[in-house]
Amino acid sequence: MQDNAFPVAGQVGYVAIEQPFGVQPPKVHCPICGQQQFVERDDEYLETPCEHLAFVFGGDEDEFVYASADFTERFARFDAELDARFPDEASRGGEDYEEASSFYRDLFPRRLAEMGYGAHLLALRITYGGMAEGGPVWFSDVYGFDYAAIREDDAP
């Protein structure tokens, strides 16, 4: 799928960062404007997305925890195409559906390209781990920044 408003030009920028075990996840800032995307206040994370943030996929939640209006529209079209390809419950139970719909790990760049994103999107996958309930756990959060959202007043 390609969005005609933003023709795909090159591959989605996708960077995988793996932190040492036990190190807290970083405070992610926008690479365009420098704004911190989530702020921790009294053991609660407050969303503080800038206009360049397209999405955040939370590894702990295993779902998109933030989506811009543009990302939401693109995801709806992606979802509608999946529904057309796999119209009933029986077809959604197989490996083909799992492969076509999964965003896990290294499939992320392919899914973003299918949603119409190209080289103007930078996705940062940050993997971190720690101890929980007596055993090690690992999570990967993915932050997507859309360089097509840059305006003239973003320039230094």
MODELLER restraints for C-alpha pairs under 7 A, 6 or more apart:
rsr = mdl.restraints
at = mdl.atoms
rsr.add(forms.Gaussian(group=physical.xy_distance, feature=features.Distance(at['CA:1:A'], at['CA:114:A']), mean=4.84, stdev=0.5))
rsr.add(forms.Gaussian(group=physical.xy_distance, feature=features.Distance(at['CA:1:A'], at['CA:115:A']), mean=5.79, stdev=0.5))
rsr.add(forms.Gaussian(group=physical.xy_distance, feature=features.Distance(at['CA:1:A'], at['CA:116:A']), mean=5.86, stdev=0.5))
rsr.add(forms.Gaussian(group=physical.xy_distance, feature=features.Distance(at['CA:2:A'], at['CA:8:A']), mean=6.74, stdev=0.5))
rsr.add(forms.Gaussian(group=physical.xy_distance, feature=features.Distance(at['CA:2:A'], at['CA:114:A']), mean=6.62, stdev=0.5))
rsr.add(forms.Gaussian(group=physical.xy_distance, feature=features.Distance(at['CA:2:A'], at['CA:115:A']), mean=6.42, stdev=0.5))
rsr.add(forms.Gaussian(group=physical.xy_distance, feature=features.Distance(at['CA:2:A'], at['CA:116:A']), mean=4.13, stdev=0.5))
rsr.add(forms.Gaussian(group=physical.xy_distance, feature=features.Distance(at['CA:3:A'], at['CA:116:A']), mean=4.85, stdev=0.5))
rsr.add(forms.Gaussian(group=physical.xy_distance, feature=features.Distance(at['CA:8:A'], at['CA:116:A']), mean=6.15, stdev=0.5))
rsr.add(forms.Gaussian(group=physical.xy_distance, feature=features.Distance(at['CA:8:A'], at['CA:117:A']), mean=5.97, stdev=0.5))
rsr.add(forms.Gaussian(group=physical.xy_distance, feature=features.Distance(at['CA:8:A'], at['CA:118:A']), mean=4.45, stdev=0.5))
rsr.add(forms.Gaussian(group=physical.xy_distance, feature=features.Distance(at['CA:9:A'], at['CA:118:A']), mean=5.31, stdev=0.5))
rsr.add(forms.Gaussian(group=physical.xy_distance, feature=features.Distance(at['CA:9:A'], at['CA:119:A']), mean=5.85, stdev=0.5))
rsr.add(forms.Gaussian(group=physical.xy_distance, feature=features.Distance(at['CA:10:A'], at['CA:118:A']), mean=5.44, stdev=0.5))
rsr.add(forms.Gaussian(group=physical.xy_distance, feature=features.Distance(at['CA:10:A'], at['CA:119:A']), mean=4.88, stdev=0.5))
rsr.add(forms.Gaussian(group=physical.xy_distance, feature=features.Distance(at['CA:11:A'], at['CA:118:A']), mean=5.16, stdev=0.5))
rsr.add(forms.Gaussian(group=physical.xy_distance, feature=features.Distance(at['CA:11:A'], at['CA:119:A']), mean=4.95, stdev=0.5))
rsr.add(forms.Gaussian(group=physical.xy_distance, feature=features.Distance(at['CA:12:A'], at['CA:109:A']), mean=6.02, stdev=0.5))
rsr.add(forms.Gaussian(group=physical.xy_distance, feature=features.Distance(at['CA:12:A'], at['CA:113:A']), mean=6.50, stdev=0.5))
rsr.add(forms.Gaussian(group=physical.xy_distance, feature=features.Distance(at['CA:12:A'], at['CA:117:A']), mean=6.47, stdev=0.5))
rsr.add(forms.Gaussian(group=physical.xy_distance, feature=features.Distance(at['CA:12:A'], at['CA:118:A']), mean=4.64, stdev=0.5))
rsr.add(forms.Gaussian(group=physical.xy_distance, feature=features.Distance(at['CA:12:A'], at['CA:119:A']), mean=4.49, stdev=0.5))
rsr.add(forms.Gaussian(group=physical.xy_distance, feature=features.Distance(at['CA:12:A'], at['CA:120:A']), mean=6.92, stdev=0.5))
rsr.add(forms.Gaussian(group=physical.xy_distance, feature=features.Distance(at['CA:12:A'], at['CA:121:A']), mean=5.55, stdev=0.5))
rsr.add(forms.Gaussian(group=physical.xy_distance, feature=features.Distance(at['CA:12:A'], at['CA:122:A']), mean=6.43, stdev=0.5))
rsr.add(forms.Gaussian(group=physical.xy_distance, feature=features.Distance(at['CA:13:A'], at['CA:119:A']), mean=5.79, stdev=0.5))
rsr.add(forms.Gaussian(group=physical.xy_distance, feature=features.Distance(at['CA:13:A'], at['CA:121:A']), mean=5.93, stdev=0.5))
rsr.add(forms.Gaussian(group=physical.xy_distance, feature=features.Distance(at['CA:13:A'], at['CA:122:A']), mean=4.51, stdev=0.5))
rsr.add(forms.Gaussian(group=physical.xy_distance, feature=features.Distance(at['CA:13:A'], at['CA:123:A']), mean=5.99, stdev=0.5))
rsr.add(forms.Gaussian(group=physical.xy_distance, feature=features.Distance(at['CA:14:A'], at['CA:109:A']), mean=6.41, stdev=0.5))
rsr.add(forms.Gaussian(group=physical.xy_distance, feature=features.Distance(at['CA:14:A'], at['CA:122:A']), mean=5.89, stdev=0.5))
rsr.add(forms.Gaussian(group=physical.xy_distance, feature=features.Distance(at['CA:14:A'], at['CA:123:A']), mean=4.75, stdev=0.5))
rsr.add(forms.Gaussian(group=physical.xy_distance, feature=features.Distance(at['CA:14:A'], at['CA:124:A']), mean=6.00, stdev=0.5))
rsr.add(forms.Gaussian(group=physical.xy_distance, feature=features.Distance(at['CA:15:A'], at['CA:123:A']), mean=6.30, stdev=0.5))
rsr.add(forms.Gaussian(group=physical.xy_distance, feature=features.Distance(at['CA:15:A'], at['CA:124:A']), mean=5.00, stdev=0.5))
rsr.add(forms.Gaussian(group=physical.xy_distance, feature=features.Distance(at['CA:15:A'], at['CA:125:A']), mean=6.07, stdev=0.5))
rsr.add(forms.Gaussian(group=physical.xy_distance, feature=features.Distance(at['CA:16:A'], at['CA:124:A']), mean=6.13, stdev=0.5))
rsr.add(forms.Gaussian(group=physical.xy_distance, feature=features.Distance(at['CA:16:A'], at['CA:125:A']), mean=4.72, stdev=0.5))
rsr.add(forms.Gaussian(group=physical.xy_distance, feature=features.Distance(at['CA:16:A'], at['CA:126:A']), mean=6.14, stdev=0.5))
rsr.add(forms.Gaussian(group=physical.xy_distance, feature=features.Distance(at['CA:17:A'], at['CA:125:A']), mean=5.97, stdev=0.5))
rsr.add(forms.Gaussian(group=physical.xy_distance, feature=features.Distance(at['CA:17:A'], at['CA:126:A']), mean=4.82, stdev=0.5))
rsr.add(forms.Gaussian(group=physical.xy_distance, feature=features.Distance(at['CA:17:A'], at['CA:127:A']), mean=6.14, stdev=0.5))
rsr.add(forms.Gaussian(group=physical.xy_distance, feature=features.Distance(at['CA:18:A'], at['CA:126:A']), mean=5.92, stdev=0.5))
rsr.add(forms.Gaussian(group=physical.xy_distance, feature=features.Distance(at['CA:18:A'], at['CA:127:A']), mean=4.70, stdev=0.5))
rsr.add(forms.Gaussian(group=physical.xy_distance, feature=features.Distance(at['CA:18:A'], at['CA:128:A']), mean=6.28, stdev=0.5))
rsr.add(forms.Gaussian(group=physical.xy_distance, feature=features.Distance(at['CA:19:A'], at['CA:127:A']), mean=6.05, stdev=0.5))
rsr.add(forms.Gaussian(group=physical.xy_distance, feature=features.Distance(at['CA:19:A'], at['CA:128:A']), mean=5.22, stdev=0.5))
rsr.add(forms.Gaussian(group=physical.xy_distance, feature=features.Distance(at['CA:20:A'], at['CA:128:A']), mean=6.93, stdev=0.5))
rsr.add(forms.Gaussian(group=physical.xy_distance, feature=features.Distance(at['CA:21:A'], at['CA:128:A']), mean=6.43, stdev=0.5))
rsr.add(forms.Gaussian(group=physical.xy_distance, feature=features.Distance(at['CA:21:A'], at['CA:129:A']), mean=4.96, stdev=0.5))
rsr.add(forms.Gaussian(group=physical.xy_distance, feature=features.Distance(at['CA:21:A'], at['CA:130:A']), mean=5.85, stdev=0.5))
rsr.add(forms.Gaussian(group=physical.xy_distance, feature=features.Distance(at['CA:22:A'], at['CA:129:A']), mean=5.64, stdev=0.5))
rsr.add(forms.Gaussian(group=physical.xy_distance, feature=features.Distance(at['CA:22:A'], at['CA:130:A']), mean=4.55, stdev=0.5))
rsr.add(forms.Gaussian(group=physical.xy_distance, feature=features.Distance(at['CA:23:A'], at['CA:128:A']), mean=6.96, stdev=0.5))
rsr.add(forms.Gaussian(group=physical.xy_distance, feature=features.Distance(at['CA:25:A'], at['CA:128:A']), mean=6.11, stdev=0.5))
rsr.add(forms.Gaussian(group=physical.xy_distance, feature=features.Distance(at['CA:27:A'], at['CA:36:A']), mean=6.72, stdev=0.5))
rsr.add(forms.Gaussian(group=physical.xy_distance, feature=features.Distance(at['CA:28:A'], at['CA:36:A']), mean=5.79, stdev=0.5))
rsr.add(forms.Gaussian(group=physical.xy_distance, feature=features.Distance(at['CA:28:A'], at['CA:37:A']), mean=5.96, stdev=0.5))
rsr.add(forms.Gaussian(group=physical.xy_distance, feature=features.Distance(at['CA:29:A'], at['CA:35:A']), mean=5.16, stdev=0.5))
rsr.add(forms.Gaussian(group=physical.xy_distance, feature=features.Distance(at['CA:29:A'], at['CA:36:A']), mean=4.13, stdev=0.5))
rsr.add(forms.Gaussian(group=physical.xy_distance, feature=features.Distance(at['CA:29:A'], at['CA:37:A']), mean=5.75, stdev=0.5))
rsr.add(forms.Gaussian(group=physical.xy_distance, feature=features.Distance(at['CA:30:A'], at['CA:36:A']), mean=6.46, stdev=0.5))
rsr.add(forms.Gaussian(group=physical.xy_distance, feature=features.Distance(at['CA:30:A'], at['CA:37:A']), mean=6.99, stdev=0.5))
rsr.add(forms.Gaussian(group=physical.xy_distance, feature=features.Distance(at['CA:33:A'], at['CA:154:A']), mean=6.65, stdev=0.5))
rsr.add(forms.Gaussian(group=physical.xy_distance, feature=features.Distance(at['CA:35:A'], at['CA:50:A']), mean=6.53, stdev=0.5))
rsr.add(forms.Gaussian(group=physical.xy_distance, feature=features.Distance(at['CA:36:A'], at['CA:48:A']), mean=6.89, stdev=0.5))
rsr.add(forms.Gaussian(group=physical.xy_distance, feature=features.Distance(at['CA:37:A'], at['CA:47:A']), mean=6.36, stdev=0.5))
rsr.add(forms.Gaussian(group=physical.xy_distance, feature=features.Distance(at['CA:37:A'], at['CA:48:A']), mean=4.93, stdev=0.5))
rsr.add(forms.Gaussian(group=physical.xy_distance, feature=features.Distance(at['CA:37:A'], at['CA:49:A']), mean=4.89, stdev=0.5))
rsr.add(forms.Gaussian(group=physical.xy_distance, feature=features.Distance(at['CA:37:A'], at['CA:50:A']), mean=6.94, stdev=0.5))
rsr.add(forms.Gaussian(group=physical.xy_distance, feature=features.Distance(at['CA:38:A'], at['CA:45:A']), mean=6.04, stdev=0.5))
rsr.add(forms.Gaussian(group=physical.xy_distance, feature=features.Distance(at['CA:38:A'], at['CA:46:A']), mean=5.48, stdev=0.5))
rsr.add(forms.Gaussian(group=physical.xy_distance, feature=features.Distance(at['CA:38:A'], at['CA:47:A']), mean=4.80, stdev=0.5))
rsr.add(forms.Gaussian(group=physical.xy_distance, feature=features.Distance(at['CA:38:A'], at['CA:48:A']), mean=5.27, stdev=0.5))
rsr.add(forms.Gaussian(group=physical.xy_distance, feature=features.Distance(at['CA:39:A'], at['CA:45:A']), mean=5.53, stdev=0.5))
rsr.add(forms.Gaussian(group=physical.xy_distance, feature=features.Distance(at['CA:39:A'], at['CA:46:A']), mean=5.20, stdev=0.5))
rsr.add(forms.Gaussian(group=physical.xy_distance, feature=features.Distance(at['CA:39:A'], at['CA:47:A']), mean=6.71, stdev=0.5))
rsr.add(forms.Gaussian(group=physical.xy_distance, feature=features.Distance(at['CA:39:A'], at['CA:48:A']), mean=6.83, stdev=0.5))
rsr.add(forms.Gaussian(group=physical.xy_distance, feature=features.Distance(at['CA:40:A'], at['CA:46:A']), mean=6.26, stdev=0.5))
rsr.add(forms.Gaussian(group=physical.xy_distance, feature=features.Distance(at['CA:52:A'], at['CA:145:A']), mean=5.45, stdev=0.5))
rsr.add(forms.Gaussian(group=physical.xy_distance, feature=features.Distance(at['CA:52:A'], at['CA:146:A']), mean=5.27, stdev=0.5))
rsr.add(forms.Gaussian(group=physical.xy_distance, feature=features.Distance(at['CA:52:A'], at['CA:147:A']), mean=6.76, stdev=0.5))
rsr.add(forms.Gaussian(group=physical.xy_distance, feature=features.Distance(at['CA:52:A'], at['CA:149:A']), mean=5.57, stdev=0.5))
rsr.add(forms.Gaussian(group=physical.xy_distance, feature=features.Distance(at['CA:53:A'], at['CA:68:A']), mean=6.97, stdev=0.5))
rsr.add(forms.Gaussian(group=physical.xy_distance, feature=features.Distance(at['CA:53:A'], at['CA:144:A']), mean=5.97, stdev=0.5))
rsr.add(forms.Gaussian(group=physical.xy_distance, feature=features.Distance(at['CA:53:A'], at['CA:145:A']), mean=4.63, stdev=0.5))
rsr.add(forms.Gaussian(group=physical.xy_distance, feature=features.Distance(at['CA:53:A'], at['CA:146:A']), mean=6.26, stdev=0.5))
rsr.add(forms.Gaussian(group=physical.xy_distance, feature=features.Distance(at['CA:54:A'], at['CA:67:A']), mean=5.91, stdev=0.5))
rsr.add(forms.Gaussian(group=physical.xy_distance, feature=features.Distance(at['CA:54:A'], at['CA:68:A']), mean=5.04, stdev=0.5))
rsr.add(forms.Gaussian(group=physical.xy_distance, feature=features.Distance(at['CA:54:A'], at['CA:71:A']), mean=5.80, stdev=0.5))
rsr.add(forms.Gaussian(group=physical.xy_distance, feature=features.Distance(at['CA:54:A'], at['CA:144:A']), mean=5.26, stdev=0.5))
rsr.add(forms.Gaussian(group=physical.xy_distance, feature=features.Distance(at['CA:54:A'], at['CA:145:A']), mean=5.48, stdev=0.5))
rsr.add(forms.Gaussian(group=physical.xy_distance, feature=features.Distance(at['CA:54:A'], at['CA:146:A']), mean=5.93, stdev=0.5))
rsr.add(forms.Gaussian(group=physical.xy_distance, feature=features.Distance(at['CA:55:A'], at['CA:64:A']), mean=6.96, stdev=0.5))
rsr.add(forms.Gaussian(group=physical.xy_distance, feature=features.Distance(at['CA:55:A'], at['CA:66:A']), mean=5.19, stdev=0.5))
rsr.add(forms.Gaussian(group=physical.xy_distance, feature=features.Distance(at['CA:55:A'], at['CA:67:A']), mean=4.34, stdev=0.5))
rsr.add(forms.Gaussian(group=physical.xy_distance, feature=features.Distance(at['CA:55:A'], at['CA:68:A']), mean=6.12, stdev=0.5))
rsr.add(forms.Gaussian(group=physical.xy_distance, feature=features.Distance(at['CA:55:A'], at['CA:71:A']), mean=6.75, stdev=0.5))
rsr.add(forms.Gaussian(group=physical.xy_distance, feature=features.Distance(at['CA:55:A'], at['CA:143:A']), mean=5.94, stdev=0.5))
rsr.add(forms.Gaussian(group=physical.xy_distance, feature=features.Distance(at['CA:55:A'], at['CA:144:A']), mean=5.20, stdev=0.5))
rsr.add(forms.Gaussian(group=physical.xy_distance, feature=features.Distance(at['CA:56:A'], at['CA:64:A']), mean=5.67, stdev=0.5))
rsr.add(forms.Gaussian(group=physical.xy_distance, feature=features.Distance(at['CA:56:A'], at['CA:65:A']), mean=5.69, stdev=0.5))
rsr.add(forms.Gaussian(group=physical.xy_distance, feature=features.Distance(at['CA:56:A'], at['CA:66:A']), mean=4.98, stdev=0.5))
rsr.add(forms.Gaussian(group=physical.xy_distance, feature=features.Distance(at['CA:56:A'], at['CA:67:A']), mean=6.62, stdev=0.5))
rsr.add(forms.Gaussian(group=physical.xy_distance, feature=features.Distance(at['CA:56:A'], at['CA:142:A']), mean=5.58, stdev=0.5))
rsr.add(forms.Gaussian(group=physical.xy_distance, feature=features.Distance(at['CA:56:A'], at['CA:143:A']), mean=4.58, stdev=0.5))
rsr.add(forms.Gaussian(group=physical.xy_distance, feature=features.Distance(at['CA:56:A'], at['CA:144:A']), mean=6.39, stdev=0.5))
rsr.add(forms.Gaussian(group=physical.xy_distance, feature=features.Distance(at['CA:57:A'], at['CA:63:A']), mean=5.53, stdev=0.5))
rsr.add(forms.Gaussian(group=physical.xy_distance, feature=features.Distance(at['CA:57:A'], at['CA:64:A']), mean=4.10, stdev=0.5))
rsr.add(forms.Gaussian(group=physical.xy_distance, feature=features.Distance(at['CA:57:A'], at['CA:65:A']), mean=5.71, stdev=0.5))
rsr.add(forms.Gaussian(group=physical.xy_distance, feature=features.Distance(at['CA:57:A'], at['CA:141:A']), mean=5.49, stdev=0.5))
rsr.add(forms.Gaussian(group=physical.xy_distance, feature=features.Distance(at['CA:57:A'], at['CA:142:A']), mean=4.96, stdev=0.5))
rsr.add(forms.Gaussian(group=physical.xy_distance, feature=features.Distance(at['CA:57:A'], at['CA:143:A']), mean=6.56, stdev=0.5))
rsr.add(forms.Gaussian(group=physical.xy_distance, feature=features.Distance(at['CA:58:A'], at['CA:64:A']), mean=5.98, stdev=0.5))
rsr.add(forms.Gaussian(group=physical.xy_distance, feature=features.Distance(at['CA:58:A'], at['CA:65:A']), mean=5.86, stdev=0.5))
rsr.add(forms.Gaussian(group=physical.xy_distance, feature=features.Distance(at['CA:58:A'], at['CA:141:A']), mean=4.78, stdev=0.5))
rsr.add(forms.Gaussian(group=physical.xy_distance, feature=features.Distance(at['CA:58:A'], at['CA:142:A']), mean=6.78, stdev=0.5))
rsr.add(forms.Gaussian(group=physical.xy_distance, feature=features.Distance(at['CA:59:A'], at['CA:139:A']), mean=4.86, stdev=0.5))
rsr.add(forms.Gaussian(group=physical.xy_distance, feature=features.Distance(at['CA:59:A'], at['CA:140:A']), mean=4.69, stdev=0.5))
rsr.add(forms.Gaussian(group=physical.xy_distance, feature=features.Distance(at['CA:59:A'], at['CA:141:A']), mean=4.83, stdev=0.5))
rsr.add(forms.Gaussian(group=physical.xy_distance, feature=features.Distance(at['CA:60:A'], at['CA:139:A']), mean=5.89, stdev=0.5))
rsr.add(forms.Gaussian(group=physical.xy_distance, feature=features.Distance(at['CA:74:A'], at['CA:115:A']), mean=5.63, stdev=0.5))
rsr.add(forms.Gaussian(group=physical.xy_distance, feature=features.Distance(at['CA:75:A'], at['CA:115:A']), mean=6.65, stdev=0.5))
rsr.add(forms.Gaussian(group=physical.xy_distance, feature=features.Distance(at['CA:78:A'], at['CA:115:A']), mean=5.96, stdev=0.5))
rsr.add(forms.Gaussian(group=physical.xy_distance, feature=features.Distance(at['CA:86:A'], at['CA:92:A']), mean=5.90, stdev=0.5))
rsr.add(forms.Gaussian(group=physical.xy_distance, feature=features.Distance(at['CA:103:A'], at['CA:111:A']), mean=6.46, stdev=0.5))
rsr.add(forms.Gaussian(group=physical.xy_distance, feature=features.Distance(at['CA:120:A'], at['CA:146:A']), mean=5.96, stdev=0.5))
rsr.add(forms.Gaussian(group=physical.xy_distance, feature=features.Distance(at['CA:120:A'], at['CA:147:A']), mean=4.96, stdev=0.5))
rsr.add(forms.Gaussian(group=physical.xy_distance, feature=features.Distance(at['CA:120:A'], at['CA:148:A']), mean=5.76, stdev=0.5))
rsr.add(forms.Gaussian(group=physical.xy_distance, feature=features.Distance(at['CA:121:A'], at['CA:144:A']), mean=6.62, stdev=0.5))
rsr.add(forms.Gaussian(group=physical.xy_distance, feature=features.Distance(at['CA:121:A'], at['CA:145:A']), mean=5.67, stdev=0.5))
rsr.add(forms.Gaussian(group=physical.xy_distance, feature=features.Distance(at['CA:121:A'], at['CA:146:A']), mean=4.58, stdev=0.5))
rsr.add(forms.Gaussian(group=physical.xy_distance, feature=features.Distance(at['CA:121:A'], at['CA:147:A']), mean=5.90, stdev=0.5))
rsr.add(forms.Gaussian(group=physical.xy_distance, feature=features.Distance(at['CA:122:A'], at['CA:144:A']), mean=5.65, stdev=0.5))
rsr.add(forms.Gaussian(group=physical.xy_distance, feature=features.Distance(at['CA:122:A'], at['CA:145:A']), mean=5.16, stdev=0.5))
rsr.add(forms.Gaussian(group=physical.xy_distance, feature=features.Distance(at['CA:122:A'], at['CA:146:A']), mean=6.50, stdev=0.5))
rsr.add(forms.Gaussian(group=physical.xy_distance, feature=features.Distance(at['CA:123:A'], at['CA:142:A']), mean=6.43, stdev=0.5))
rsr.add(forms.Gaussian(group=physical.xy_distance, feature=features.Distance(at['CA:123:A'], at['CA:143:A']), mean=5.48, stdev=0.5))
rsr.add(forms.Gaussian(group=physical.xy_distance, feature=features.Distance(at['CA:123:A'], at['CA:144:A']), mean=4.21, stdev=0.5))
rsr.add(forms.Gaussian(group=physical.xy_distance, feature=features.Distance(at['CA:123:A'], at['CA:145:A']), mean=6.26, stdev=0.5))
rsr.add(forms.Gaussian(group=physical.xy_distance, feature=features.Distance(at['CA:124:A'], at['CA:142:A']), mean=5.39, stdev=0.5))
rsr.add(forms.Gaussian(group=physical.xy_distance, feature=features.Distance(at['CA:124:A'], at['CA:143:A']), mean=5.17, stdev=0.5))
rsr.add(forms.Gaussian(group=physical.xy_distance, feature=features.Distance(at['CA:124:A'], at['CA:144:A']), mean=6.42, stdev=0.5))
rsr.add(forms.Gaussian(group=physical.xy_distance, feature=features.Distance(at['CA:125:A'], at['CA:140:A']), mean=6.21, stdev=0.5))
rsr.add(forms.Gaussian(group=physical.xy_distance, feature=features.Distance(at['CA:125:A'], at['CA:141:A']), mean=5.61, stdev=0.5))
rsr.add(forms.Gaussian(group=physical.xy_distance, feature=features.Distance(at['CA:125:A'], at['CA:142:A']), mean=4.25, stdev=0.5))
rsr.add(forms.Gaussian(group=physical.xy_distance, feature=features.Distance(at['CA:125:A'], at['CA:143:A']), mean=6.57, stdev=0.5))
rsr.add(forms.Gaussian(group=physical.xy_distance, feature=features.Distance(at['CA:126:A'], at['CA:140:A']), mean=5.36, stdev=0.5))
rsr.add(forms.Gaussian(group=physical.xy_distance, feature=features.Distance(at['CA:126:A'], at['CA:141:A']), mean=5.33, stdev=0.5))
rsr.add(forms.Gaussian(group=physical.xy_distance, feature=features.Distance(at['CA:126:A'], at['CA:142:A']), mean=6.28, stdev=0.5))
rsr.add(forms.Gaussian(group=physical.xy_distance, feature=features.Distance(at['CA:127:A'], at['CA:138:A']), mean=6.90, stdev=0.5))
rsr.add(forms.Gaussian(group=physical.xy_distance, feature=features.Distance(at['CA:127:A'], at['CA:139:A']), mean=5.55, stdev=0.5))
rsr.add(forms.Gaussian(group=physical.xy_distance, feature=features.Distance(at['CA:127:A'], at['CA:140:A']), mean=4.12, stdev=0.5))
rsr.add(forms.Gaussian(group=physical.xy_distance, feature=features.Distance(at['CA:127:A'], at['CA:141:A']), mean=6.49, stdev=0.5))
rsr.add(forms.Gaussian(group=physical.xy_distance, feature=features.Distance(at['CA:128:A'], at['CA:138:A']), mean=5.67, stdev=0.5))
rsr.add(forms.Gaussian(group=physical.xy_distance, feature=features.Distance(at['CA:128:A'], at['CA:139:A']), mean=5.62, stdev=0.5))
rsr.add(forms.Gaussian(group=physical.xy_distance, feature=features.Distance(at['CA:128:A'], at['CA:140:A']), mean=6.47, stdev=0.5))
rsr.add(forms.Gaussian(group=physical.xy_distance, feature=features.Distance(at['CA:129:A'], at['CA:136:A']), mean=6.92, stdev=0.5))
rsr.add(forms.Gaussian(group=physical.xy_distance, feature=features.Distance(at['CA:129:A'], at['CA:137:A']), mean=5.44, stdev=0.5))
rsr.add(forms.Gaussian(group=physical.xy_distance, feature=features.Distance(at['CA:129:A'], at['CA:138:A']), mean=4.13, stdev=0.5))
rsr.add(forms.Gaussian(group=physical.xy_distance, feature=features.Distance(at['CA:129:A'], at['CA:139:A']), mean=6.24, stdev=0.5))
rsr.add(forms.Gaussian(group=physical.xy_distance, feature=features.Distance(at['CA:130:A'], at['CA:136:A']), mean=5.59, stdev=0.5))
rsr.add(forms.Gaussian(group=physical.xy_distance, feature=features.Distance(at['CA:130:A'], at['CA:137:A']), mean=5.61, stdev=0.5))
rsr.add(forms.Gaussian(group=physical.xy_distance, feature=features.Distance(at['CA:130:A'], at['CA:138:A']), mean=6.70, stdev=0.5))
rsr.add(forms.Gaussian(group=physical.xy_distance, feature=features.Distance(at['CA:131:A'], at['CA:137:A']), mean=5.96, stdev=0.5))
